[in-house]
Structures are given as structure tokens and as C-alpha cells.
């Protein structure tokens, strides 16, 4: 069930989504020269995000209200049906979808085509896909407001990916950090072409629906930047007057999306290493809370989770003074909890999880927990997690046991998505010069 394909970005702005380049050479997501957009002289502030990678997309907050016009802006997002959907997927992505569906036109899908980029269990893929869909609904996705479907059920995803591949320089893809890391771990002989072209499929997922915003994860922001650059490249190569000469409407073929920052919960860390993101691929199940974990498993994981050497949740500062050849250590306790202290990542992670599942503010958590030791706090956190996840688990069992209902939801979602996707795909075929069907 797995990691989110889209969640966190930079540079807050409410301006129109666009990429702007000066006349001098600049380099985008994958380090390639950005020359496909002739924009105004002013450009969005850039921040270096990685090797040769500069974010030039505008970024919006998830709390932004929809446009005053009657047409809602569109958001797409999805999760892989591999592994188990865990607390990080839920707090970092799915929980935020619940509020987004009230404000935006939303499409949430199970990205099963992405799930086969690395070795996977063929016997489990179908069941995992249904389980993921059931969890979406159990968490609160309302199909009267959002479309829920399976990626492979909308064939336009794979078709557009192939068309985009013809316009994507291989150098852009080989510079992707995730490809470098995963191919190095697996070895060249064990890595399929799909791992290299994964970002092109992700671009297809987004551009197919003319998305305005995309919630993106820390590990996916470089891929979204490539999506923006690829949209501009295709618009430059095939759009505008070139498309109009072929009988099209002209103008841009693709809308260039903006990344969307969730207000909180964008990054939940491992229970055994506060520096690593909670992940389905981590070898130890102790590192994560799965959404379907029973009460006793949750209690055991929280009891055994890593904290730090401090006796409780308050910060302690050490001052060393030398007096008569003796080292005197003074302990000064500050009456604030350790939120956002990079020196105490595990403490910050557990406090943040408690804040999110309890629905409290940071100030309320500080007041409630400031005098607690780790044992007392872990008991409190366990109860909060169990209380929060229990209704989701009950609802999940109801949905997964009614296969006809689930099949209907997925079929209706795929039909709605296909209406949008097919229109975009038809335009791309026309703009690229294909004989129209």
C-alpha cells in the first residue's frame, strides 16, 4: 500500500502557476537548459534543492481557498499499492486530502503502474490495490466530492507516458536522485527501464488531468520539477501556432501545475531513527505504525520506539564550569517542550504525531505534556493512536467485505477520470501530428 507519490515544496506564492526564465541560460530540475518558456523579466525566487536542481515553481499552501469563480481548481494525488499504508502516508498525505476535497476538484488514485518499477509480488498486487482503495474510503475520502480510481484502469496514463517519453531527454532522467540511489542499491542488472522512466509516468499522471496543484513529498519534489519542465518543453515543441496549424485550438497543451504544501504532517519520521522518513520499504516493521495494526501491536511499537538520552520531554541545556579542578555541570530546565529541535529528532517526531492524531495545537500539547517522563507520554501517545485509528479500521473492514460496492466506486471513478484524460490525450495526439481516430 505504500508511499505517497506526491507531498512538500518551497517558495510560497499565490501567483499563477508558471515557470519563468531570463534570457540568460539557466538550469532546471534535472540540470538541463531551460529555454522553453519566454516569460517576464522577473522570476520566482529560486532555491537549490539538490544536485543541479533548482525549484522554479510557485508554491501554494493547502489552506488556500478555492477561486471565487464557479470552476474549482484541480488536485491529483496517489499512493502505491505496495507494502502497508502507514501513519506517514496517512498524516503526510491522505488526512490532508480529506480537507482538500471540500475545496478543490480532486482525483485520488492507486498508482499500481508505479508499483512495478521494482521487483514486486505478483500474487499480492491485486489485493493490495483493493486494500489501498478501501483505506482511502475508510479514512474519509467522499466519492461525492472526489474521484477514486486505479491508475491502470485509465489507459491514457500509459499512452501519454509514451508520448511524453519521446520528448524527454534521457539525460534529464539519469540525473534523478531517486534513480541514482535505487539503481546503486539494486545493481544495474536488477534495475528495469521503468525505474529510469518512472518520472515520465508521474508527469503523465499529473498533466493528463490539467492539474492546478499537486501535493508532493520530500522525495518527489525533483520529479515534480521535471514535470513542470516537461510540460513547458512539450508546449514549446508542439503547442501554440504549431498546434493551431494542425487544426487545434493553439495555446498551451498542458497546464503547468504548482506544488502544494500541506499545513502540517508533511513528514513523519521512523520510530527507530528520527532522521529517516517513515517508510514501507524499511526492513523493520518496528519503524512504522501501519494503519491496520491492532491495539497490542501499536502499544508494543510505541513502547519500544527510540527516544533519546534525556529523561523527559523538556529540553536540558548543559553548562560546563571549572572550579578548583572540578567540572561542575549545571542543568537548566526550560519550560518548553522540544518541538522542532534538530538535536532531538525522535522527541520532535513523537510530539508531532501526538499533536496530529489528538487534534491539539502545539501550545496545548506543551501545557499537557511538559511534566511527563517518556513512560507516561508513550502511554498517552498509544491511547491517542488507538482512539484515532480504530474508526478507520472498523470502516475499512466494512468496505473491504463488500466487494461489489468497492468495485462500483472504482469503476465510477475511472469513468470520470477517463473523460478528462481522454480529452487531454486527444489534444496531444493532434498536436504531435498523429492521424486522428
C-alpha positions as CSV (number, residue, x, y, z in Angstrom):
1,X,0.0,0.0,0.0
2,X,2.9,2.4,0.3
3,X,4.4,5.7,-0.2
4,X,2.8,8.8,-1.5
5,X,3.7,9.7,-5.0
6,X,3.2,13.4,-4.4
7,X,3.7,15.8,-1.0
8,X,6.1,19.1,0.2
9,X,7.7,22.1,-1.6
10,X,9.1,25.6,-1.3
11,X,8.7,29.4,-2.1
12,X,5.2,30.5,-1.0
13,X,3.2,32.4,-3.6
14,X,-0.4,32.9,-4.7
15,X,0.6,33.9,-8.3
16,X,-0.4,31.9,-11.4
17,X,1.4,28.7,-11.9
18,X,4.2,29.3,-14.3
19,X,7.9,28.9,-14.9
20,X,9.8,32.0,-15.9
21,X,13.3,32.1,-17.4
22,X,15.5,35.0,-18.1
23,X,17.3,35.3,-21.5
24,X,20.5,34.0,-19.9
25,X,20.9,30.2,-19.7
26,X,19.5,28.6,-16.5
27,X,19.1,25.0,-15.4
28,X,16.0,23.3,-14.1
29,X,15.1,20.1,-12.2
30,X,17.5,17.7,-13.9
31,X,20.2,20.2,-14.8
32,X,19.1,20.8,-18.4
33,X,19.0,24.2,-20.0
34,X,15.6,25.9,-19.6
35,X,14.7,27.6,-22.8
36,X,11.1,26.6,-23.5
37,X,9.4,29.5,-21.8
38,X,9.7,33.2,-22.6
39,X,8.4,34.8,-19.5
40,X,8.6,38.2,-17.9
41,X,11.8,39.7,-16.7
42,X,11.0,38.9,-13.1
43,X,11.4,35.3,-12.0
44,X,10.3,33.4,-8.8
45,X,12.9,33.2,-6.1
46,X,14.9,30.0,-6.6
47,X,16.2,27.6,-4.0
48,X,18.7,24.9,-4.6
49,X,17.2,21.6,-3.8
50,X,19.8,19.1,-4.9
51,X,22.3,18.2,-7.5
52,X,21.8,20.7,-10.3
53,X,18.2,21.2,-9.2
54,X,16.5,24.5,-8.8
55,X,12.9,24.9,-7.9
56,X,11.2,27.5,-10.1
57,X,7.6,26.5,-9.5
58,X,5.4,28.8,-7.4
59,X,4.1,27.1,-4.3
60,X,0.7,27.3,-2.6
61,X,-0.4,26.4,0.9
62,X,-3.0,23.6,1.3
63,X,-5.1,26.0,3.3
64,X,-5.6,28.3,0.3
65,X,-9.3,28.9,-0.5
66,X,-10.6,28.0,-3.9
67,X,-11.0,30.6,-6.6
68,X,-14.1,32.8,-6.3
69,X,-15.2,31.6,-9.7
70,X,-17.5,28.7,-10.0
71,X,-14.8,26.4,-11.5
72,X,-12.8,24.7,-8.9
73,X,-9.1,24.2,-9.3
74,X,-7.9,20.6,-9.6
75,X,-5.7,18.5,-7.4
76,X,-4.4,15.0,-8.2
77,X,-2.5,12.6,-5.9
78,X,-2.0,8.9,-5.3
79,X,-0.3,6.2,-3.3
80,X,1.4,3.0,-4.4
81,X,-0.3,-0.3,-3.5
82,X,2.9,-1.9,-2.2
83,X,3.8,-2.6,1.4
84,X,1.4,-1.3,4.1
85,X,-0.2,2.1,4.3
86,X,1.3,3.6,7.5
87,X,1.0,6.6,9.7
88,X,3.3,8.6,7.5
89,X,1.2,8.1,4.4
90,X,-1.9,9.0,6.4
91,X,-0.7,12.1,8.2
92,X,1.5,13.3,5.4
93,X,-1.0,12.8,2.6
94,X,-4.3,11.1,3.0
95,X,-5.5,13.0,6.0
96,X,-4.9,16.3,4.1
97,X,-6.9,15.0,1.2
98,X,-10.0,15.0,3.4
99,X,-10.0,18.7,3.7
100,X,-8.8,19.4,0.1
101,X,-11.8,17.5,-1.3
102,X,-14.1,20.2,0.2
103,X,-12.4,23.0,-1.7
104,X,-10.9,21.5,-4.9
105,X,-11.9,19.2,-7.7
106,X,-9.9,16.2,-6.5
107,X,-8.8,12.9,-8.1
108,X,-7.1,10.4,-5.9
109,X,-5.9,7.2,-7.4
110,X,-4.0,4.0,-6.6
111,X,-0.8,4.1,-8.7
112,X,-0.4,0.5,-9.5
113,X,1.7,1.1,-12.6
114,X,4.3,2.8,-10.4
115,X,4.3,-0.3,-8.1
116,X,6.0,-2.5,-10.7
117,X,9.1,-0.3,-11.2
118,X,11.0,-2.5,-8.7
119,X,10.5,-6.3,-8.1
120,X,7.1,-7.0,-6.5
121,X,4.9,-9.9,-5.5
122,X,2.6,-10.6,-8.5
123,X,0.2,-12.6,-6.3
124,X,-0.4,-9.7,-3.9
125,X,-0.7,-6.7,-6.3
126,X,-4.4,-7.0,-7.0
127,X,-5.4,-7.5,-3.3
128,X,-3.1,-4.6,-2.3
129,X,-4.7,-2.4,-4.8
130,X,-8.2,-3.1,-3.4
131,X,-6.9,-2.7,0.1
132,X,-5.5,0.7,-0.7
133,X,-8.7,1.9,-2.2
134,X,-10.7,0.7,0.8
135,X,-8.3,2.6,3.1
136,X,-8.8,5.8,1.1
137,X,-12.5,5.5,1.7
138,X,-12.2,4.4,5.3
139,X,-10.0,7.5,6.0
140,X,-12.8,9.8,4.8
141,X,-12.5,10.3,1.1
142,X,-16.0,11.1,-0.1
143,X,-16.8,9.9,-3.6
144,X,-19.5,12.5,-4.0
145,X,-16.7,15.1,-3.8
146,X,-13.6,13.2,-5.1
147,X,-12.9,10.6,-7.8
148,X,-11.2,7.4,-6.6
149,X,-9.8,5.0,-9.2
150,X,-7.0,2.7,-10.2
151,X,-4.3,4.1,-12.4
152,X,-4.1,1.2,-14.8
153,X,-7.9,1.4,-15.3
154,X,-7.4,4.6,-17.2
155,X,-5.3,3.6,-20.2
156,X,-4.5,7.2,-21.1
157,X,-1.8,7.2,-18.3
158,X,0.3,4.7,-20.2
159,X,-0.4,6.2,-23.6
160,X,0.5,9.7,-22.6
161,X,3.7,8.4,-20.8
162,X,4.9,7.0,-24.2
163,X,4.2,10.3,-26.0
164,X,6.0,12.3,-23.3
165,X,8.9,9.9,-23.4
166,X,9.6,10.9,-27.0
167,X,10.1,14.4,-25.8
168,X,12.2,13.7,-22.7
169,X,16.0,13.7,-23.0
170,X,17.5,10.7,-21.3
171,X,20.0,12.9,-19.5
172,X,17.1,14.5,-17.6
173,X,16.1,11.1,-16.2
174,X,19.6,9.8,-15.4
175,X,20.1,12.8,-13.1
176,X,17.1,12.0,-10.9
177,X,18.3,11.4,-7.4
178,X,15.9,8.5,-6.7
179,X,17.1,6.7,-9.8
180,X,20.7,7.1,-8.8
181,X,20.1,5.8,-5.2
182,X,17.9,2.9,-6.1
183,X,19.9,1.7,-9.1
184,X,23.1,1.8,-7.0
185,X,21.4,-0.3,-4.3
186,X,19.9,-2.8,-6.7
187,X,22.7,-3.0,-9.2
188,X,22.4,-2.4,-13.0
189,X,21.4,-6.0,-13.8
190,X,18.5,-5.8,-11.4
191,X,17.1,-2.4,-12.5
192,X,14.5,-2.2,-15.2
193,X,14.0,0.7,-17.6
194,X,10.8,1.5,-15.7
195,X,12.8,2.8,-12.8
196,X,14.5,5.3,-15.1
197,X,11.3,6.4,-16.8
198,X,9.2,6.5,-13.6
199,X,9.3,10.4,-13.5
200,X,7.8,10.4,-17.1
201,X,4.8,8.3,-15.9
202,X,4.4,10.6,-12.9
203,X,4.4,13.6,-15.3
204,X,1.7,11.8,-17.3
205,X,-0.4,11.2,-14.1
206,X,-0.3,15.0,-13.4
207,X,-0.5,16.6,-16.8
208,X,-3.2,14.2,-18.1
209,X,-5.8,16.0,-15.8
210,X,-4.6,19.5,-16.4
211,X,-3.9,19.7,-12.6
212,X,-3.6,23.1,-10.9
213,X,-1.9,21.8,-7.8
214,X,-0.1,18.6,-6.7
215,X,0.7,17.7,-3.1
216,X,4.3,16.5,-3.4
217,X,6.5,14.6,-0.9
218,X,10.1,15.5,0.0
219,X,11.3,12.6,-2.1
220,X,9.2,13.6,-5.1
221,X,9.8,17.3,-5.4
222,X,12.6,16.8,-8.0
223,X,10.2,14.7,-10.1
224,X,7.5,17.4,-10.0
225,X,10.1,20.0,-11.1
226,X,10.8,17.7,-14.1
227,X,7.0,17.5,-14.8
228,X,6.9,21.3,-14.9
229,X,9.9,21.5,-17.3
230,X,8.5,18.7,-19.5
231,X,5.1,20.5,-19.7
232,X,6.9,23.6,-20.9
233,X,9.0,21.6,-23.3
234,X,6.0,19.9,-25.0
235,X,4.1,23.2,-25.1
236,X,7.1,24.8,-26.8
237,X,7.7,21.9,-29.3
238,X,4.1,21.2,-30.2
239,X,1.8,23.9,-28.8
240,X,0.8,27.4,-29.8
241,X,0.8,28.2,-33.5
242,X,2.2,24.8,-34.4
243,X,-0.8,23.1,-32.9
244,X,-3.2,25.6,-34.5
245,X,-1.9,24.9,-38.0
246,X,-2.9,21.2,-37.4
247,X,-6.5,22.2,-36.6
248,X,-6.1,22.6,-32.8
249,X,-7.1,25.4,-30.6
250,X,-3.5,26.7,-30.2
251,X,-2.1,28.0,-26.9
252,X,-0.6,25.6,-24.3
253,X,-1.3,21.9,-24.5
254,X,-0.6,21.3,-20.8
255,X,-1.3,23.4,-17.7
256,X,1.9,23.8,-15.6
257,X,1.0,22.7,-12.0
258,X,2.0,24.2,-8.8
259,X,3.3,22.2,-5.8
260,X,1.1,22.3,-2.7
261,X,2.3,22.4,0.8
262,X,0.2,20.6,3.4
263,X,-0.1,22.8,6.6
264,X,1.2,20.1,8.9
265,X,2.2,16.5,8.9
266,X,4.2,16.6,5.7
267,X,7.0,14.4,7.1
268,X,6.5,11.7,9.7
269,X,9.8,10.0,10.7
270,X,10.7,6.4,11.5
271,X,10.1,5.1,15.1
272,X,13.6,3.7,15.2
273,X,15.5,6.6,13.5
274,X,14.3,10.2,13.8
275,X,16.5,11.2,10.9
276,X,14.8,8.8,8.4
277,X,11.3,9.1,6.9
278,X,8.7,6.5,8.0
279,X,8.7,4.1,5.0
280,X,7.1,1.0,3.8
281,X,10.4,-0.2,2.4
282,X,12.2,-0.1,5.7
283,X,13.2,-3.7,6.6
284,X,11.9,-3.4,10.2
285,X,8.1,-3.2,10.7
286,X,9.0,-1.7,14.1
287,X,9.9,1.5,12.3
288,X,6.3,2.3,11.4
289,X,2.7,2.3,12.6
290,X,0.6,0.7,9.9
291,X,-3.0,1.9,9.7
292,X,-4.4,-1.6,10.2
293,X,-2.1,-2.5,13.2
294,X,-4.1,-3.9,16.1
295,X,-4.1,-2.2,19.5
296,X,-1.5,-4.5,21.1
297,X,0.9,-4.1,18.1
298,X,0.6,-0.3,18.3
299,X,1.3,-0.4,22.1
300,X,4.4,-2.6,21.6
301,X,5.8,-0.4,18.8
302,X,5.4,2.8,20.8
303,X,6.8,1.2,24.0
304,X,9.9,0.1,22.1
305,X,10.3,3.2,19.8
306,X,13.5,5.2,20.1
307,X,13.6,8.3,22.2
308,X,16.8,9.9,23.4
309,X,19.0,10.1,26.5
310,X,17.1,12.9,28.1
311,X,14.8,11.8,30.9
312,X,11.7,13.5,29.6
313,X,10.2,15.9,27.1
314,X,11.6,19.2,28.3
315,X,14.9,20.5,26.9
316,X,18.0,20.4,29.1
317,X,21.0,22.7,28.4
318,X,24.4,21.9,29.8
319,X,26.8,24.5,31.0
320,X,30.4,23.5,32.0
321,X,32.2,25.4,34.6
322,X,35.6,24.6,36.0
323,X,36.1,25.3,39.7
324,X,39.1,24.1,41.8
325,X,39.9,21.5,39.1
326,X,36.4,20.1,39.4
327,X,34.0,20.0,36.5
328,X,30.6,21.2,37.7
329,X,27.6,20.5,35.4
330,X,24.6,22.7,35.8
331,X,21.3,21.6,34.5
332,X,18.9,24.3,33.4
333,X,15.4,23.2,32.5
334,X,13.4,25.4,30.2
335,X,9.6,25.1,30.5
336,X,9.0,24.4,26.8
337,X,8.7,21.1,25.0
338,X,11.1,20.1,22.3
339,X,9.2,20.8,19.1
340,X,11.4,21.5,16.1
341,X,14.7,20.9,17.9
342,X,17.1,19.3,15.3
343,X,19.2,17.9,18.2
344,X,16.2,15.8,19.4
345,X,14.6,14.4,16.2
346,X,12.8,11.5,17.9
347,X,11.3,13.7,20.6
348,X,10.0,16.1,17.9
349,X,8.6,13.3,15.8
350,X,6.6,11.7,18.7
351,X,5.3,15.1,19.9
352,X,4.2,16.0,16.3
353,X,2.5,12.6,15.9
354,X,0.6,13.2,19.1
355,X,-0.3,16.7,18.1
356,X,-1.8,15.5,14.8
357,X,-3.7,12.5,16.0
358,X,-5.1,14.3,19.1
359,X,-6.1,17.4,17.1
360,X,-4.4,19.7,19.6
361,X,-2.3,22.7,19.0
362,X,1.4,22.8,19.9
363,X,0.6,25.1,22.8
364,X,-2.0,22.6,24.2
365,X,0.5,19.8,23.8
366,X,3.2,21.8,25.6
367,X,0.8,22.5,28.5
368,X,-0.4,18.9,28.8
369,X,2.9,17.1,28.5
370,X,5.6,19.4,29.8
371,X,6.0,17.5,33.1
372,X,5.8,14.0,31.7
373,X,8.6,11.4,31.5
374,X,8.9,9.2,28.5
375,X,6.9,6.3,30.0
376,X,3.9,8.5,30.8
377,X,4.0,10.2,27.4
378,X,4.3,6.9,25.5
379,X,1.2,5.6,27.2
380,X,-0.7,8.8,26.3
381,X,0.5,8.6,22.7
382,X,-0.5,4.9,22.4
383,X,-4.1,5.7,23.6
384,X,-4.3,8.6,21.2
385,X,-3.2,6.5,18.2
386,X,-5.6,3.6,19.1
387,X,-8.5,6.0,19.5
388,X,-7.8,7.8,16.2
389,X,-7.2,4.7,14.1
390,X,-9.9,2.4,15.5
391,X,-12.8,4.1,13.5
392,X,-10.7,3.8,10.3
393,X,-10.1,0.1,10.9
394,X,-13.7,-0.6,11.5
395,X,-14.8,1.3,8.4
396,X,-12.1,-0.5,6.4
397,X,-13.4,-3.9,7.4
398,X,-16.9,-2.9,6.3
399,X,-15.7,-1.7,2.9
400,X,-13.3,-4.5,2.1
401,X,-16.0,-7.1,2.9
402,X,-18.4,-5.5,0.3
403,X,-16.6,-6.2,-3.0
404,X,-19.5,-5.1,-5.2
405,X,-19.6,-1.7,-3.5
406,X,-15.8,-1.2,-3.9
407,X,-15.8,-2.3,-7.5
408,X,-18.6,0.2,-8.3
409,X,-16.7,3.1,-6.6
410,X,-13.6,2.3,-8.6
411,X,-15.5,1.9,-11.9
412,X,-17.3,5.2,-11.4
413,X,-14.1,6.9,-10.5
414,X,-12.3,5.5,-13.6
415,X,-15.1,6.7,-15.9
416,X,-15.0,10.2,-14.5
417,X,-11.2,10.3,-14.8
418,X,-11.2,8.9,-18.3
419,X,-13.5,11.7,-19.5
420,X,-10.9,14.3,-18.5
421,X,-7.9,12.2,-19.5
422,X,-9.2,11.3,-23.0
423,X,-9.7,14.9,-23.9
424,X,-6.1,15.8,-23.0
425,X,-4.8,12.7,-24.8
426,X,-6.7,13.6,-27.9
427,X,-5.2,17.1,-27.9
428,X,-1.7,15.7,-27.5
429,X,-2.1,13.2,-30.4
430,X,-3.4,16.0,-32.6
431,X,-0.7,18.4,-31.7
432,X,2.0,15.8,-32.3
433,X,0.7,15.1,-35.8
434,X,-1.0,11.8,-35.5
435,X,-3.8,10.7,-37.7
436,X,-6.9,11.4,-35.6
437,X,-9.2,8.5,-34.6
